[in-house]
Amino acid sequence: MKIEQLQLTGSHGWVLRQPENLKDTAHLVLVFGETSTLKAGRHLDELRAMYPKARMFGCSTAGEICGVRVTDDTLVATAVSFGTSRVEIASESIHNIEESRSVGSELAERLDKRGLVHAFVLSDGLKVNGSALVEGLLQSLPAGVTITGGLSGDKDRFQETLVVCDGGPESNRVGILGLYGEHLRVGYGSSGGWDPFGPERLVTRSQGNILYELDGKSSLNLYKSYLGEHAQGLPATALLFPLSVRSAERPSRLVRTVLAVDEANQSMVFAGDVPEGSYAQLMKANINHLIDGATEAAKMSLSSSDGTLPELAILISCVGRRMVLKQRVEEEVESVQDILGDQSVLAGFYSYGEMSPSSPGGLSELHNQTMTITTLAEADL
């Protein structure tokens, strides 16, 4: 596997960060960028001219990761030339949240299953129930095929998110990248680092990823009481206080963050399910614990790939983590590089949700407020 990385900035144009001269040999270009920059289609056209034989896959972001740097208002393009491995791309449109499960199932059905090793998924970040999407994918993918990926971002604006699947950037789109090959080694890891506080509360009224009541009271009013003067910044400021959810069926906790609020019916829309009858608890940030979480995700990605040193690591971290870490945000990326090693090229983005198993060998789930890592390497031929 050979990797070349470029970054587009407003002042310098395309800058080669990782030279490898893959212009005629790249099979895949991953592209992550700020929404309006990505919508300027000429930049994608430039990449297609640079890598005419490559498939293109990517999305809009709440911040771009290039090496150990985190930037805004840029595009990061990572070109990959495989040895014997191959890729396929498929996509489906999604018009409303209720279609999430069926779209996931239909998307998985469109992939060739022969030799499929891993599925990497990028989705519209606003019009999807990530939990149902992952469930639909699992329903139609062969057992043993792992899923990682994320929900595209739009800084902290929550207005429009985009996905690129060979064509131009589109909203209301879910894409899947199938990775194939007996020599391909894929690792994955996901961890948070948030601290719970306050009492656990019973989810007394919810529907899928829409939460109405906790302990019989308005969930929106509860959030506002904790946010105080920051409540006027909803939904973005709710990222500072994610929700930890557990149920009798799943005693381990999943973290959920807010995508939207509805003042009319006093509800909150989360990136994934908040099941009625489950228990929810507010969480708060400890900066050192968040950075430790990124380290744990990197360690898990190594263990899930049997210790194979990665050549490429795709990092998807939540926008809420970035809002908390602020000027220290690059520390979590640096902690990943420290674990994976300098031979690993890092690329990725800040998201509205992350997909990964919670442990090696586990089923994939929708997470929020985590650092989630997908690693790729090709074994010696």
Backbone torsions as a table, in degrees:
resi	resn	phi	psi	omega
1	MET	NA	131.8	175.3
2	LYS	-121.5	144.5	-172.0
3	ILE	-133.6	134.2	175.0
4	GLU	-127.5	138.7	-175.0
5	GLN	-130.4	133.1	177.8
6	LEU	-126.1	154.9	175.8
7	GLN	-134.4	132.2	177.3
8	LEU	-99.3	121.0	175.2
9	THR	-121.3	155.2	-176.9
10	GLY	-62.3	-32.1	-173.9
11	SER	-92.6	-25.0	-173.0
12	HIS	-119.9	-0.1	-175.5
13	GLY	66.3	-153.4	-179.9
14	TRP	-73.8	125.6	178.6
15	VAL	-117.6	127.5	-179.6
16	LEU	-79.4	113.9	-179.6
17	ARG	-94.1	-30.6	-176.6
18	GLN	-136.9	86.0	-174.2
19	PRO	-72.7	136.3	177.6
20	GLU	-151.0	-6.7	177.7
21	ASN	58.0	62.6	-178.2
22	LEU	-104.8	20.3	-170.5
23	LYS	-59.4	-32.4	-178.6
24	ASP	-106.9	-0.5	-173.6
25	THR	-123.7	-8.7	-177.2
26	ALA	-65.6	136.2	176.4
27	HIS	-96.8	-24.1	-173.3
28	LEU	-145.9	139.0	170.3
29	VAL	-124.3	117.6	172.7
30	LEU	-90.2	129.3	-177.8
31	VAL	-131.4	125.1	179.7
32	PHE	-126.7	131.4	-176.7
33	GLY	-161.0	164.6	177.0
34	GLU	-63.0	147.0	-169.1
35	THR	-54.3	-55.8	-175.7
36	SER	-68.0	-33.9	177.2
37	THR	-65.6	-40.2	178.9
38	LEU	-67.4	-35.4	-178.5
39	LYS	-69.2	-20.6	174.6
40	ALA	-72.9	88.8	-168.0
41	GLY	-57.5	-19.1	-178.0
42	ARG	-61.8	-28.3	-179.3
43	HIS	-68.5	-39.6	176.4
44	LEU	-67.9	-36.1	176.6
45	ASP	-62.3	-38.8	177.9
46	GLU	-62.4	-41.2	178.9
47	LEU	-66.4	-37.7	178.7
48	ARG	-65.3	-35.5	177.0
49	ALA	-68.5	-34.8	178.9
50	MET	-70.7	-38.0	-174.0
51	TYR	-128.1	72.8	-170.9
52	PRO	-65.7	-20.3	-177.2
53	LYS	-98.9	1.5	-172.1
54	ALA	-94.0	146.6	166.1
55	ARG	-80.1	150.1	-177.3
56	MET	-121.6	133.9	-174.7
57	PHE	-146.7	131.4	-179.1
58	GLY	179.1	-167.3	-176.5
59	CYS	-165.4	171.2	173.4
60	SER	-80.0	162.8	-167.2
61	THR	-140.1	170.9	167.4
62	ALA	-109.1	29.1	-177.8
63	GLY	139.2	141.2	-175.9
64	GLU	-107.7	143.8	178.1
65	ILE	-111.8	123.8	178.5
66	CYS	-136.1	107.9	-170.4
67	GLY	63.0	-130.2	178.6
68	VAL	-101.0	14.6	179.0
69	ARG	-100.8	142.7	174.3
70	VAL	-116.2	124.7	-174.1
71	THR	-130.8	166.7	174.2
72	ASP	-121.1	155.9	172.7
73	ASP	59.3	35.9	177.7
74	THR	-128.4	173.8	166.2
75	LEU	-120.9	136.9	174.8
76	VAL	-117.5	119.7	-179.5
77	ALA	-114.3	127.6	-179.5
78	THR	-122.1	110.2	-178.9
79	ALA	-92.6	136.8	-177.0
80	VAL	-127.3	129.6	172.2
81	SER	-112.8	118.4	-177.6
82	PHE	-90.1	158.8	174.0
83	GLY	-78.4	-74.2	179.3
84	THR	-115.2	-8.2	-177.9
85	SER	-76.6	162.3	177.8
86	ARG	-140.9	167.2	-179.1
87	VAL	-132.3	154.3	170.6
88	GLU	-132.7	151.3	177.6
89	ILE	-129.6	135.9	172.8
90	ALA	-138.1	158.4	178.8
91	SER	-149.5	158.3	177.0
92	GLU	-138.9	148.6	173.5
93	SER	-84.2	151.4	176.0
94	ILE	-132.0	126.5	-173.8
95	HIS	-103.5	-24.6	177.2
96	ASN	-153.5	162.8	-174.9
97	ILE	-60.5	-33.2	-176.6
98	GLU	-64.2	-17.5	-179.3
99	GLU	-86.5	-1.5	-168.8
100	SER	-56.1	-47.3	-177.8
101	ARG	-65.2	-46.3	-177.9
102	SER	-66.6	-36.8	177.5
103	VAL	-63.9	-41.9	177.4
104	GLY	-60.1	-44.4	-179.9
105	SER	-65.3	-44.9	-179.9
106	GLU	-64.0	-38.4	-179.5
107	LEU	-64.1	-45.8	179.5
108	ALA	-63.7	-35.7	-180.0
109	GLU	-63.7	-24.6	-175.4
110	ARG	-80.2	-12.0	178.6
111	LEU	-84.8	142.2	169.0
112	ASP	-66.1	126.1	-176.1
113	LYS	-86.8	-13.5	-177.0
114	ARG	-71.3	118.1	177.7
115	GLY	77.5	7.7	-179.1
116	LEU	-68.6	125.8	-178.1
117	VAL	-103.9	-39.6	-171.8
118	HIS	-155.0	151.1	175.1
119	ALA	-121.9	123.5	177.8
120	PHE	-109.5	124.0	-168.6
121	VAL	-120.1	135.1	172.6
122	LEU	-126.1	133.8	-173.0
123	SER	-132.3	153.9	164.3
124	ASP	-48.4	136.5	-174.0
125	GLY	-93.3	-3.5	-173.6
126	LEU	-117.1	-27.4	-172.8
127	LYS	-111.7	36.9	-176.3
128	VAL	-142.7	146.4	165.6
129	ASN	-96.1	103.7	-174.0
130	GLY	-60.0	-35.8	178.8
131	SER	-61.7	-48.1	-179.5
132	ALA	-66.9	-36.1	177.4
133	LEU	-59.8	-47.4	-179.7
134	VAL	-64.5	-39.9	178.6
135	GLU	-61.3	-41.2	177.4
136	GLY	-64.8	-40.1	176.7
137	LEU	-61.7	-46.9	-179.2
138	LEU	-62.1	-34.0	-178.6
139	GLN	-61.9	-33.3	-172.6
140	SER	-111.7	-4.5	176.6
141	LEU	-92.7	150.5	177.9
142	PRO	-62.1	148.2	176.1
143	ALA	-58.8	138.4	179.5
144	GLY	94.8	-13.1	175.8
145	VAL	-84.7	118.8	-177.9
146	THR	-84.7	157.6	-179.8
147	ILE	-127.5	130.4	167.6
148	THR	-135.9	170.1	178.4
149	GLY	151.0	-158.7	-177.3
150	GLY	-166.4	170.3	175.9
151	LEU	-95.6	129.3	-176.7
152	SER	-63.2	156.1	-175.0
153	GLY	-117.2	174.6	178.5
154	ASP	-150.1	60.5	-171.7
155	LYS	48.2	-134.4	175.4
156	ASP	-108.9	25.4	-175.5
157	ARG	-86.7	-34.0	-179.7
158	PHE	56.3	43.3	-178.2
159	GLN	-110.5	-48.2	-177.2
160	GLU	-151.2	131.0	175.3
161	THR	-122.9	153.7	-171.2
162	LEU	-132.1	149.8	174.5
163	VAL	-129.4	139.8	178.2
164	VAL	-111.6	121.0	176.9
165	CYS	-130.7	76.8	-177.8
166	ASP	73.8	-41.9	-180.0
167	GLY	-87.0	-152.4	178.0
168	GLY	-77.8	169.6	178.6
169	PRO	-70.0	134.4	-177.1
170	GLU	-133.2	141.8	167.4
171	SER	-84.8	170.5	-179.9
172	ASN	55.3	42.2	-175.1
173	ARG	-135.2	140.3	172.7
174	VAL	-123.6	130.2	-179.2
175	GLY	-121.8	152.6	179.0
176	ILE	-132.8	133.7	177.1
177	LEU	-109.8	112.6	177.1
178	GLY	-89.1	132.4	-179.0
179	LEU	-114.6	128.8	-170.9
180	TYR	-129.2	146.9	171.1
181	GLY	138.7	134.1	-177.6
182	GLU	-70.1	-19.2	179.5
183	HIS	-93.2	-4.8	-177.6
184	LEU	-79.2	131.8	177.2
185	ARG	-117.0	121.8	-177.0
186	VAL	-116.9	131.0	173.7
187	GLY	-118.8	161.5	179.5
188	TYR	-152.6	150.6	177.6
189	GLY	-159.1	148.2	-179.5
190	SER	-151.3	131.6	178.7
191	SER	-156.5	155.2	-175.4
192	GLY	-108.0	-84.5	-178.0
193	GLY	109.3	12.2	177.5
194	TRP	-84.2	151.6	-178.2
195	ASP	-107.5	126.7	176.6
196	PRO	-71.7	151.9	174.3
197	PHE	-151.2	160.0	-179.6
198	GLY	74.6	178.8	-176.2
199	PRO	-76.2	153.1	167.7
200	GLU	-72.1	141.8	-178.4
201	ARG	-125.9	141.2	179.9
202	LEU	-78.1	132.0	174.7
203	VAL	-77.9	101.2	-174.3
204	THR	-92.4	-15.9	176.1
205	ARG	-154.3	119.3	177.2
206	SER	-157.0	164.2	175.3
207	GLN	-144.3	103.8	-177.0
208	GLY	62.9	-116.5	-179.5
209	ASN	-100.9	14.9	177.4
210	ILE	-105.8	120.3	-178.3
211	LEU	-106.6	126.6	179.5
212	TYR	-105.9	-47.3	-171.9
213	GLU	-138.1	143.1	169.5
214	LEU	-121.7	127.4	-176.6
215	ASP	51.9	36.6	176.7
216	GLY	75.7	8.9	-178.8
217	LYS	-122.6	159.6	-177.4
218	SER	-59.2	123.0	177.1
219	SER	-66.1	-34.4	-179.9
220	LEU	-66.0	-41.5	177.6
221	ASN	-64.9	-36.2	177.5
222	LEU	-62.0	-47.6	178.8
223	TYR	-59.8	-43.2	-178.6
224	LYS	-62.1	-35.9	-179.1
225	SER	-66.1	-33.8	178.0
226	TYR	-78.2	-33.7	-177.8
227	LEU	-77.4	-26.1	-179.8
228	GLY	59.4	-127.3	-177.2
229	GLU	-66.4	-17.1	179.5
230	HIS	-80.5	-4.9	-177.8
231	ALA	-61.1	-27.8	-179.8
232	GLN	-67.7	-14.8	178.4
233	GLY	-91.7	8.1	178.4
234	LEU	-59.8	147.1	5.0
235	PRO	-84.9	-11.5	-172.4
236	ALA	-59.6	-41.4	-175.7
237	THR	-70.6	-17.5	175.6
238	ALA	-67.5	-17.0	176.8
239	LEU	-62.8	-20.6	179.2
240	LEU	-76.0	-16.5	-179.5
241	PHE	-133.1	75.3	178.0
242	PRO	-68.0	170.5	-177.5
243	LEU	-112.6	130.4	174.0
244	SER	-95.3	129.6	-173.7
245	VAL	-124.3	132.7	173.2
246	ARG	-138.3	156.4	178.5
247	SER	-141.5	170.1	178.5
248	ALA	-63.1	-34.7	179.9
249	GLU	-73.3	-28.8	-178.5
250	ARG	-136.7	86.5	-174.8
251	PRO	-67.1	-26.9	175.0
252	SER	-71.4	155.0	-169.2
253	ARG	-93.8	143.6	167.9
254	LEU	-114.3	146.6	179.7
255	VAL	-102.3	137.1	-179.4
256	ARG	-125.7	139.9	175.8
257	THR	-122.4	160.2	-173.8
258	VAL	-84.4	134.3	172.5
259	LEU	-101.5	-30.9	-177.1
260	ALA	-159.7	159.2	174.0
261	VAL	-126.5	150.0	178.5
262	ASP	-123.3	102.0	-177.8
263	GLU	-64.9	-31.4	-175.5
264	ALA	-63.2	-43.9	-179.6
265	ASN	-110.8	12.9	174.5
266	GLN	56.4	43.3	-178.4
267	SER	-118.5	165.5	177.9
268	MET	-130.0	134.5	179.0
269	VAL	-101.5	122.6	-179.0
270	PHE	-103.3	164.0	-178.6
271	ALA	-69.8	-22.3	179.3
272	GLY	-142.7	177.4	-175.1
273	ASP	-61.3	143.4	168.8
274	VAL	-126.2	85.1	-168.4
275	PRO	-64.6	139.4	173.6
276	GLU	-61.9	135.6	-177.4
277	GLY	92.5	-9.2	175.6
278	SER	-83.9	175.6	-179.8
279	TYR	-115.5	136.1	-177.0
280	ALA	-123.3	146.8	-179.9
281	GLN	-143.1	134.4	178.2
282	LEU	-67.6	152.7	179.6
283	MET	-129.8	156.2	177.6
284	LYS	-135.9	166.8	-172.1
285	ALA	-96.2	143.8	164.7
286	ASN	-125.6	115.1	-170.7
287	ILE	-56.5	-44.6	-179.6
288	ASN	-63.8	-36.3	178.5
289	HIS	-68.4	-35.0	177.4
290	LEU	-64.3	-43.8	178.4
291	ILE	-65.2	-39.4	174.8
292	ASP	-60.7	-36.3	178.2
293	GLY	-62.0	-40.4	177.1
294	ALA	-63.4	-39.2	177.0
295	THR	-61.7	-43.8	179.7
296	GLU	-64.1	-37.9	177.6
297	ALA	-62.1	-40.5	178.7
298	ALA	-65.1	-42.0	178.5
299	LYS	-63.3	-41.3	178.8
300	MET	-63.4	-38.4	-179.3
301	SER	-64.3	-33.9	176.6
302	LEU	-70.0	-43.6	-178.0
303	SER	-67.9	-32.9	-178.6
304	SER	-74.8	-16.2	176.8
305	SER	-107.2	23.5	179.0
306	ASP	58.6	31.3	176.1
307	GLY	79.8	4.7	178.0
308	THR	-62.5	127.2	179.9
309	LEU	-70.1	125.9	-175.7
310	PRO	-75.4	147.7	172.1
311	GLU	-94.3	-32.5	177.1
312	LEU	-132.2	134.9	175.1
313	ALA	-124.8	122.6	177.5
314	ILE	-99.9	114.5	-176.2
315	LEU	-101.1	128.0	174.0
316	ILE	-125.8	111.3	-179.0
317	SER	-118.9	151.4	-173.0
318	CYS	-78.5	144.5	177.5
319	VAL	-57.6	-31.5	179.2
320	GLY	-63.8	-36.4	177.0
321	ARG	-64.4	-40.5	-179.6
322	ARG	-65.4	-39.0	179.8
323	MET	-62.8	-33.6	179.8
324	VAL	-80.0	-45.8	-175.5
325	LEU	-69.8	-30.5	177.7
326	LYS	50.1	-123.1	-174.6
327	GLN	-67.9	-10.8	178.4
328	ARG	-95.5	10.2	-172.4
329	VAL	-61.2	-34.6	-177.8
330	GLU	-68.7	-14.7	178.2
331	GLU	-64.5	-34.0	-179.9
332	GLU	-72.7	-32.0	176.6
333	VAL	-71.2	-41.5	177.6
334	GLU	-61.5	-36.0	179.8
335	SER	-65.9	-33.2	176.2
336	VAL	-67.6	-45.7	179.2
337	GLN	-59.7	-39.2	179.7
338	ASP	-58.8	-37.9	-178.5
339	ILE	-79.4	-43.8	-173.6
340	LEU	-79.1	-26.8	178.7
341	GLY	101.2	158.5	-175.7
342	ASP	-69.9	-16.2	179.1
343	GLN	-73.8	-11.1	-178.3
344	SER	-89.4	126.0	172.5
345	VAL	-85.8	127.6	-178.8
346	LEU	-101.2	134.1	174.0
347	ALA	-144.6	156.8	176.9
348	GLY	160.3	-161.4	-174.7
349	PHE	-160.2	166.2	172.9
350	TYR	-95.9	134.7	-160.8
351	SER	-125.2	178.5	171.1
352	TYR	-103.7	5.8	178.0
353	GLY	170.2	155.8	-174.5
354	GLU	-132.1	145.4	179.7
355	MET	-118.5	130.6	178.5
356	SER	-176.7	156.0	164.9
357	PRO	-63.8	154.3	177.8
358	SER	-83.3	-18.0	-178.7
359	SER	-152.5	157.4	178.5
360	PRO	-55.1	127.8	179.7
361	GLY	86.9	-6.1	-178.8
362	GLY	-83.5	172.3	177.1
363	LEU	-80.6	149.2	178.6
364	SER	-69.9	148.4	179.3
365	GLU	-142.9	165.5	173.7
366	LEU	-88.9	127.4	178.3
367	HIS	-118.2	159.6	168.2
368	ASN	-129.7	154.6	174.4
369	GLN	62.3	29.4	177.8
370	THR	-114.1	162.9	159.4
371	MET	-95.9	120.0	-179.5
372	THR	-119.5	133.1	-171.5
373	ILE	-126.0	134.0	170.7
374	THR	-117.9	123.5	-179.2
375	THR	-112.4	145.1	179.5
376	LEU	-129.6	140.9	173.5
377	ALA	-156.0	155.6	173.7
378	GLU	-113.6	128.7	178.3
379	ALA	-67.1	159.7	179.1
380	ASP	-56.1	134.3	-176.5
381	LEU	-82.0	NA	NA
